[in-house]
Amino acid sequence: MKPFKNKQKQEITMPLYKLLIILFVTVLLTSVVTFASYKFGLNFGNDKQKSLNKIEEAYEQIDEDYYKDIDDDKLTQGAIDGMIKSLDDPYSEYISAKETTSYNEEISGDFVGIGAEMEVHKGFVRITSPMKGSPAEKAGIQPLDIVTKVDHKSIKNKSLNEIVEKVRGKKGTTVTLTIKREGKEPFDVDIKRDKIHVTSVDYTKKKDTGVIAISKFQNKTTKELKSALKQAKKDNVKHIVLDLRNNPGGLLDEVVTSVNLFVDKGKPVIYLETKGDKPQAVETENKKMSGIDDMDYSVLVNKGSASAAEIFAGALQDYKIADVLGTTTFGKGIGQVHKEFNDSSILKYTNMRWLTPNKSYIHKKGIKPDKKISAPKYEEIEIIDPSKTYQKGDNSKEIKSIKIGLKALGYNISNENGKFDNELESNVKAFQNDHKLESNGIFTDDTTKKFIELLRKKIRSEDKQLDEAIQYIHK
């Protein structure tokens, strides 16, 4: 569901050692030349050296003469951030050493913790679901449990990020959660932290159709996808919907091996084009999965499908393995690489653009579906911030979203404009009465949270876009 998910990084990434040999040679030669210029005082008379000298001179001047003490790490990060900002590229960034761990966890899908999904609820956090086989599940944590304390310290009104940071820690260490469960007195649960892998592939069977949802392309996605396809064959499923909606991308290596399950050895998955070079094919390296042709495939996408998800959809579309259903994808046809420094900080920058097997460039265009199937409007409304207040007389795009959402929840909304009018005020009061909230007609705080909660439940239980895709398949 797009409106209520935190935006994730829309990127394809690959390790530097996996780049084209020609790029490696270029970098190596550049390094040798740079070393020689510094070591032996060689001067090639170019503007680059002058620029480097200027940066160094500015750094030293500030470090030595600024009226307050300078944090060298902060000054260095500021200089790099400034260079990144000048690129005007939302996908290039500097990741500090402190942020590296969480960034790597996001890419790999692995982290150390207790293995429970949580959400903010009335000033505390509520367990939405303990992961199967996780330390949390083994310790007896249940859905709807309210966590009021972590290690005997109250977490009231703390942000979710702050709470998650307290719950996570080193493998083998113990965290104590104080749990409030309906019908019971608050009690403590000791949970030993362990390495958790968040799966990126989910398989369900809907009548005679298998639905394989891929949330992102991370480590082990191909292995998980292969396992899901095997299960579908065991279930005698004849048609598979590969659901890539709101998949923001991920690792290039992983999406290439995932495509390789469907496409035989030696076929281009994409073409990479780096500065000054002709497009070079990234080809499949193995035979396709045995028995893969026994089933038919469709790929379901939306505007939240980006980067590696577009590579996957584009390849299966170009090779006519699958029809693409849904709405036009995000349109991210560029990729990034990582440069890791000695202190574990990372410079991520765009160094390539990519093309589909048919050499289509989709950047800022997206992949157009073979059959357009739109989601209900309430699935794509603007995010409503619970800390903001909306009331009679206001006018904004968020108010339009409130109207669309309330209408979807069964309230009598006759127009979907951005005006907070008498009708909306009346419906907000009715909504508040129905859910035992203060009935003042003002949309904020607990009213907003309940609104979001109910829409989430509706979307999870009524996936109309998927249902329409399945109907189309069986026409």
C-alpha positions as CSV (number, residue, x, y, z in Angstrom):
1,M,0.0,0.0,0.0
2,K,1.6,3.2,-1.1
3,P,0.2,6.0,1.1
4,F,1.2,4.4,4.4
5,K,4.6,3.0,3.7
6,N,7.7,4.9,4.4
7,K,9.4,5.8,1.2
8,Q,12.1,3.4,0.5
9,K,15.3,4.0,-1.6
10,Q,14.5,3.6,-5.3
11,E,17.8,2.2,-6.6
12,I,19.6,-0.5,-8.3
13,T,23.0,-1.1,-6.8
14,M,25.9,-3.4,-7.5
15,P,29.4,-3.9,-5.9
16,L,32.2,-2.1,-7.6
17,Y,34.0,-5.3,-8.4
18,K,31.1,-6.4,-10.4
19,L,31.3,-3.5,-12.8
20,L,32.5,-3.8,-16.4
21,I,36.2,-4.5,-16.7
22,I,36.8,-1.4,-18.7
23,L,35.5,0.7,-15.8
24,F,37.8,-1.1,-13.4
25,V,40.8,-0.4,-15.7
26,T,39.8,3.2,-15.9
27,V,39.6,3.6,-12.2
28,L,42.9,1.8,-11.7
29,L,44.7,4.0,-14.2
30,T,43.2,7.1,-12.6
31,S,44.4,5.9,-9.2
32,V,47.9,5.4,-10.4
33,V,48.1,8.8,-12.0
34,T,46.7,10.5,-8.9
35,F,49.2,8.7,-6.7
36,A,52.0,9.7,-8.9
37,S,51.0,13.3,-8.9
38,Y,50.9,13.4,-5.1
39,K,53.9,11.3,-4.5
40,F,56.3,12.8,-7.0
41,G,54.9,16.3,-7.4
42,L,53.8,15.8,-11.0
43,N,51.5,18.5,-12.3
44,F,49.4,17.9,-15.3
45,G,48.1,21.4,-15.5
46,N,44.4,20.5,-15.4
47,D,41.6,22.2,-13.7
48,K,40.8,19.2,-11.5
49,Q,44.1,19.6,-9.5
50,K,43.4,23.3,-9.0
51,S,39.9,22.4,-7.7
52,L,41.3,19.9,-5.3
53,N,43.9,22.4,-4.0
54,K,41.1,24.9,-3.5
55,I,39.0,22.5,-1.4
56,E,42.0,21.5,0.7
57,E,42.9,25.2,1.2
58,A,39.3,26.1,2.3
59,Y,39.2,23.1,4.7
60,E,42.5,24.1,6.3
61,Q,41.5,27.8,6.5
62,I,38.2,27.0,8.3
63,D,39.9,24.3,10.5
64,E,42.6,26.7,11.7
65,D,40.9,30.1,11.8
66,Y,37.2,29.6,12.5
67,Y,36.3,31.2,15.8
68,K,35.0,28.0,17.4
69,D,36.4,24.5,17.6
70,I,35.7,22.4,14.5
71,D,34.5,18.8,14.4
72,D,36.7,17.4,11.6
73,D,34.4,14.6,10.8
74,K,31.4,17.0,10.5
75,L,33.4,19.3,8.3
76,T,34.4,16.5,6.0
77,Q,30.9,15.2,5.8
78,G,29.6,18.7,5.0
79,A,32.1,19.0,2.2
80,I,31.0,15.7,0.7
81,D,27.4,16.5,1.2
82,G,27.9,19.7,-0.7
83,M,29.5,17.9,-3.6
84,I,26.6,15.4,-3.7
85,K,24.0,18.2,-3.5
86,S,25.6,20.0,-6.5
87,L,24.9,16.9,-8.6
88,D,21.1,17.5,-8.3
89,D,20.6,13.8,-8.2
90,P,18.2,12.3,-5.6
91,Y,19.8,8.9,-5.9
92,S,23.4,9.9,-5.0
93,E,24.2,10.3,-1.3
94,Y,26.8,10.1,1.4
95,I,26.1,7.6,4.1
96,S,28.0,8.2,7.4
97,A,29.7,5.4,9.3
98,K,26.8,5.6,11.9
99,E,24.2,5.1,9.2
100,T,26.0,2.3,7.4
101,T,24.7,-0.6,9.5
102,S,21.0,0.3,9.0
103,Y,21.7,1.0,5.3
104,N,23.3,-2.4,4.8
105,E,20.4,-4.0,6.7
106,E,18.0,-2.4,4.4
107,I,19.8,-3.8,1.3
108,S,20.4,-7.3,2.7
109,G,17.2,-7.8,4.6
110,D,19.2,-9.0,7.6
111,F,19.3,-7.4,11.0
112,V,19.8,-8.3,14.6
113,G,16.7,-7.9,16.7
114,I,13.6,-9.8,18.0
115,G,11.7,-10.2,14.8
116,A,8.4,-8.3,15.3
117,E,6.7,-5.8,13.2
118,M,5.5,-2.8,15.3
119,E,3.4,0.4,14.8
120,V,2.8,3.4,17.0
121,H,-0.4,3.1,18.9
122,K,-1.7,5.6,21.5
123,G,1.7,6.8,22.6
124,F,3.3,3.4,22.8
125,V,3.9,0.7,20.2
126,R,1.7,-2.2,19.2
127,I,2.9,-5.5,17.8
128,T,1.3,-6.1,14.4
129,S,2.9,-9.4,13.8
130,P,5.8,-11.5,15.3
131,M,7.8,-13.1,12.4
132,K,7.5,-16.8,12.1
133,G,10.2,-18.6,14.0
134,S,11.6,-15.3,15.4
135,P,12.8,-14.8,19.0
136,A,9.6,-12.7,19.6
137,E,7.3,-15.5,18.5
138,K,9.3,-18.1,20.6
139,A,9.0,-15.8,23.6
140,G,5.2,-15.7,23.3
141,I,4.7,-12.2,21.8
142,Q,1.3,-12.0,20.2
143,P,-0.3,-9.6,17.6
144,L,-2.0,-6.6,19.3
145,D,0.4,-6.8,22.3
146,I,1.2,-3.2,23.5
147,V,4.8,-2.5,24.4
148,T,4.9,0.1,27.2
149,K,8.6,-0.2,28.3
150,V,11.9,-1.4,26.9
151,D,14.4,-2.5,29.5
152,H,12.1,-1.1,32.2
153,K,12.2,2.4,30.8
154,S,9.0,4.0,29.5
155,I,8.7,4.5,25.7
156,K,5.7,6.7,25.9
157,N,5.5,9.2,23.0
158,K,8.8,8.1,21.6
159,S,9.2,7.9,17.8
160,L,9.1,4.4,16.2
161,N,12.7,4.8,15.1
162,E,13.8,5.5,18.7
163,I,12.0,2.5,20.0
164,V,13.3,0.2,17.2
165,E,16.8,1.4,18.0
166,K,16.3,0.4,21.7
167,V,14.9,-3.0,20.8
168,R,17.6,-3.9,18.4
169,G,21.2,-4.6,19.6
170,K,24.0,-7.2,19.5
171,K,23.3,-10.8,18.7
172,G,22.9,-12.9,21.9
173,T,22.1,-10.0,24.2
174,T,18.7,-9.8,25.9
175,V,16.1,-7.1,25.8
176,T,13.1,-6.9,28.3
177,L,9.8,-5.7,27.0
178,T,6.9,-4.7,29.3
179,I,3.7,-6.0,27.6
180,K,0.2,-4.9,28.1
181,R,-2.2,-7.6,26.8
182,E,-6.0,-7.4,26.8
183,G,-7.4,-9.1,29.9
184,K,-4.1,-9.3,31.7
185,E,-2.0,-7.3,34.1
186,P,1.2,-5.8,32.5
187,F,4.1,-8.3,32.5
188,D,7.8,-8.5,31.4
189,V,9.1,-10.7,28.6
190,D,12.9,-11.3,28.2
191,I,13.9,-11.9,24.5
192,K,17.3,-12.9,23.3
193,R,18.2,-10.9,20.2
194,D,19.2,-12.9,17.1
195,K,19.9,-12.4,13.4
196,I,16.7,-11.9,11.5
197,H,16.1,-12.2,7.8
198,V,13.2,-10.3,6.4
199,T,11.9,-12.3,3.4
200,S,11.2,-10.3,0.3
201,V,9.0,-12.9,-1.4
202,D,5.5,-14.0,-0.3
203,Y,3.4,-16.8,-2.0
204,T,-0.3,-17.2,-1.7
205,K,-2.8,-19.2,-3.7
206,K,-6.1,-17.6,-4.8
207,K,-8.3,-20.3,-6.2
208,D,-6.4,-21.6,-9.3
209,T,-3.9,-18.7,-9.4
210,G,-0.6,-18.3,-7.6
211,V,0.3,-14.8,-6.4
212,I,4.0,-14.2,-5.7
213,A,4.6,-10.8,-4.2
214,I,8.2,-9.5,-4.4
215,S,8.6,-6.5,-2.0
216,K,12.2,-5.7,-3.1
217,F,15.3,-7.3,-4.6
218,Q,17.7,-8.0,-1.8
219,N,20.0,-10.9,-0.8
220,K,18.3,-14.2,-1.2
221,T,15.4,-12.9,-3.2
222,T,16.1,-15.3,-6.1
223,K,16.3,-18.2,-3.7
224,E,13.0,-17.2,-2.2
225,L,11.4,-16.7,-5.6
226,K,12.6,-20.1,-6.8
227,S,11.1,-21.7,-3.6
228,A,7.7,-19.9,-4.2
229,L,7.6,-21.1,-7.9
230,K,8.3,-24.7,-6.8
231,Q,5.4,-24.5,-4.3
232,A,3.1,-23.1,-7.0
233,K,4.0,-26.2,-9.2
234,K,3.2,-28.5,-6.2
235,D,-0.1,-26.7,-5.9
236,N,-0.8,-27.5,-9.6
237,V,-1.2,-23.7,-10.3
238,K,-1.3,-22.9,-14.0
239,H,-1.0,-19.1,-13.8
240,I,1.2,-17.0,-11.7
241,V,0.8,-13.2,-10.9
242,L,4.2,-11.8,-10.0
243,D,3.2,-8.8,-7.9
244,L,5.8,-6.0,-8.0
245,R,3.5,-3.2,-6.8
246,N,5.4,-0.7,-4.6
247,N,8.6,-2.6,-5.1
248,P,11.3,0.1,-5.0
249,G,14.1,-1.9,-6.5
250,G,17.3,-3.2,-4.9
251,L,20.3,-5.1,-6.0
252,L,21.2,-5.5,-9.6
253,D,22.9,-8.9,-9.1
254,E,19.8,-10.2,-7.5
255,V,17.3,-9.1,-10.1
256,V,19.5,-10.5,-12.9
257,T,19.5,-14.0,-11.2
258,S,15.8,-13.7,-10.6
259,V,15.2,-13.0,-14.3
260,N,17.5,-15.9,-15.1
261,L,14.9,-18.3,-13.5
262,F,12.7,-17.5,-16.5
263,V,15.3,-16.7,-19.3
264,D,17.9,-19.1,-20.5
265,K,21.6,-18.7,-20.3
266,G,23.4,-16.1,-22.4
267,K,20.5,-13.7,-22.8
268,P,20.8,-9.9,-22.0
269,V,18.7,-8.9,-19.0
270,I,19.7,-5.2,-19.4
271,Y,22.3,-3.1,-21.1
272,L,24.4,-0.9,-18.9
273,E,25.8,2.4,-20.3
274,T,28.5,4.2,-18.4
275,K,30.1,7.5,-19.3
276,G,31.9,7.5,-22.6
277,D,31.1,3.8,-23.3
278,K,28.7,1.9,-25.5
279,P,26.0,-0.1,-23.8
280,Q,27.2,-3.4,-22.5
281,A,24.9,-6.4,-22.0
282,V,24.5,-8.0,-18.5
283,E,23.6,-11.5,-19.5
284,T,22.1,-14.5,-17.7
285,E,24.8,-17.0,-16.6
286,N,22.8,-20.2,-15.9
287,K,20.1,-22.3,-17.5
288,K,16.6,-21.3,-16.6
289,M,14.6,-23.0,-13.9
290,S,13.5,-26.5,-14.7
291,G,9.8,-26.7,-15.5
292,I,9.4,-22.9,-15.6
293,D,7.5,-23.1,-18.9
294,D,4.7,-25.3,-17.4
295,M,3.0,-22.1,-16.0
296,D,1.8,-18.8,-17.5
297,Y,2.9,-15.5,-16.0
298,S,1.7,-11.9,-15.6
299,V,3.5,-9.1,-13.8
300,L,1.4,-6.6,-11.8
301,V,3.0,-3.2,-11.4
302,N,2.1,0.4,-10.3
303,K,3.8,3.8,-10.1
304,G,5.6,2.5,-7.0
305,S,7.4,-0.2,-9.0
306,A,10.9,1.2,-9.7
307,S,14.4,0.5,-10.7
308,A,15.2,-3.2,-10.3
309,A,11.5,-4.0,-10.3
310,E,11.3,-2.3,-13.7
311,I,14.3,-4.3,-14.9
312,F,12.4,-7.5,-14.0
313,A,9.1,-6.4,-15.5
314,G,10.9,-5.0,-18.6
315,A,12.8,-8.2,-19.3
316,L,9.8,-10.5,-18.9
317,Q,7.8,-8.1,-21.1
318,D,10.5,-7.9,-23.8
319,Y,11.0,-11.7,-23.9
320,K,7.2,-12.1,-24.1
321,I,7.3,-14.3,-21.0
322,A,4.7,-12.3,-19.2
323,D,2.0,-9.6,-19.8
324,V,2.5,-6.5,-17.7
325,L,-0.7,-5.5,-16.0
326,G,-1.5,-2.5,-13.8
327,T,-0.3,1.1,-14.3
328,T,2.8,2.8,-15.6
329,T,5.9,2.2,-13.4
330,F,8.0,4.9,-11.7
331,G,10.6,5.3,-14.4
332,K,14.1,5.0,-12.9
333,G,16.5,3.9,-15.6
334,I,19.7,4.8,-13.8
335,G,21.8,2.8,-11.4
336,Q,24.2,3.5,-8.5
337,V,27.5,2.1,-7.2
338,H,29.1,2.2,-3.8
339,K,32.5,3.4,-2.7
340,E,33.2,2.4,0.9
341,F,35.8,4.3,2.8
342,N,38.1,3.0,5.5
343,D,35.8,4.3,8.3
344,S,32.9,2.3,6.8
345,S,31.1,5.3,5.5
346,I,29.8,5.0,1.9
347,L,29.6,7.2,-1.1
348,K,26.7,6.2,-3.3
349,Y,26.5,7.8,-6.7
350,T,24.9,7.4,-10.1
351,N,27.3,6.0,-12.7
352,M,25.2,4.3,-15.3
353,R,21.9,4.2,-17.1
354,W,20.3,1.0,-18.2
355,L,18.2,-0.2,-21.1
356,T,15.8,-3.1,-21.4
357,P,16.7,-6.2,-23.6
358,N,15.0,-4.4,-26.5
359,K,17.1,-1.4,-25.7
360,S,14.3,0.8,-24.5
361,Y,15.4,3.6,-22.1
362,I,12.6,4.0,-19.5
363,H,14.1,6.8,-17.2
364,K,11.3,9.3,-16.3
365,K,9.0,7.4,-18.7
366,G,8.4,4.1,-16.9
367,I,7.2,0.8,-18.3
368,K,3.7,0.9,-19.8
369,P,1.5,-2.1,-19.0
370,D,0.1,-4.3,-21.8
371,K,-3.2,-4.0,-20.0
372,K,-4.0,-1.0,-17.7
373,I,-5.7,-2.0,-14.5
374,S,-6.0,0.9,-12.0
375,A,-6.2,0.6,-8.2
376,P,-9.1,2.3,-6.3
377,K,-8.4,6.0,-5.6
378,Y,-8.2,5.4,-1.9
379,E,-5.1,3.3,-2.3
380,E,-3.2,6.3,-3.8
381,I,-4.2,9.2,-1.6
382,E,-1.8,11.7,0.0
383,I,-0.2,10.7,3.3
384,I,-2.1,12.3,6.2
385,D,0.2,13.5,9.0
386,P,-1.5,12.9,12.4
387,S,0.4,15.9,13.8
388,K,-1.3,18.2,11.4
389,T,-4.8,19.7,11.9
390,Y,-7.5,20.0,9.3
391,Q,-10.8,21.8,10.0
392,K,-13.7,23.7,8.5
393,G,-12.5,26.4,6.1
394,D,-9.2,24.7,5.2
395,N,-8.3,23.9,1.6
396,S,-5.6,21.4,0.6
397,K,-4.9,18.2,-1.3
398,E,-4.8,16.3,2.0
399,I,-8.4,17.2,2.6
400,K,-9.3,15.8,-0.8
401,S,-7.6,12.6,0.4
402,I,-9.6,12.6,3.6
403,K,-12.8,12.8,1.5
404,I,-11.8,9.9,-0.7
405,G,-10.8,7.8,2.2
406,L,-14.0,8.5,4.2
407,K,-16.1,7.7,1.1
408,A,-14.3,4.4,0.8
409,L,-15.1,3.7,4.4
410,G,-18.8,4.2,3.8
411,Y,-19.4,7.8,4.7
412,N,-21.7,10.1,2.6
413,I,-19.3,12.3,0.7
414,S,-20.8,13.9,-2.4
415,N,-17.7,15.7,-3.7
416,E,-14.0,15.0,-3.6
417,N,-12.5,18.6,-3.8
418,G,-10.0,20.0,-1.4
419,K,-12.4,22.2,0.7
420,F,-13.2,21.3,4.3
421,D,-16.9,22.2,4.0
422,N,-20.0,21.6,6.2
423,E,-20.6,18.2,4.7
424,L,-17.0,17.0,5.6
425,E,-17.3,18.4,9.1
426,S,-20.5,16.5,9.6
427,N,-18.9,13.2,8.3
428,V,-15.8,13.7,10.4
429,K,-18.1,14.0,13.5
430,A,-19.9,10.9,12.5
431,F,-16.6,9.0,12.0
432,Q,-15.5,10.2,15.5
433,N,-18.7,9.1,17.1
434,D,-18.6,5.7,15.4
435,H,-15.1,5.1,16.9
436,K,-15.6,6.7,20.3
437,L,-13.4,9.7,19.6
438,E,-13.9,13.3,20.6
439,S,-16.7,14.5,18.3
440,N,-15.4,17.9,17.3
441,G,-15.3,17.7,13.5
442,I,-11.5,18.4,13.5
443,F,-9.3,15.9,11.6
444,T,-6.1,15.4,13.6
445,D,-4.2,13.1,16.0
446,D,-6.3,10.1,17.0
447,T,-8.9,10.7,14.3
448,T,-6.2,10.6,11.7
449,K,-4.6,7.5,13.2
450,K,-7.9,5.6,13.3
451,F,-8.6,6.7,9.7
452,I,-5.2,5.3,8.5
453,E,-5.7,2.1,10.5
454,L,-9.1,1.4,8.9
455,L,-7.9,2.2,5.4
456,R,-4.9,-0.2,5.9
457,K,-7.3,-3.0,6.9
458,K,-9.5,-2.3,4.0
459,I,-6.7,-2.5,1.5
460,R,-5.2,-5.6,3.0
461,S,-8.6,-7.4,2.9
462,E,-9.9,-6.0,-0.4
463,D,-7.2,-6.0,-3.1
464,K,-9.4,-4.9,-6.0
465,Q,-6.5,-4.3,-8.4
466,L,-5.2,-7.8,-7.9
467,D,-8.7,-9.3,-8.2
468,E,-9.2,-7.5,-11.5
469,A,-5.9,-8.7,-12.8
470,I,-6.8,-12.3,-12.0
471,Q,-10.2,-11.8,-13.7
472,Y,-8.4,-10.4,-16.8
473,I,-6.1,-13.4,-16.9
474,H,-9.0,-15.9,-17.0
475,K,-11.0,-14.1,-19.7
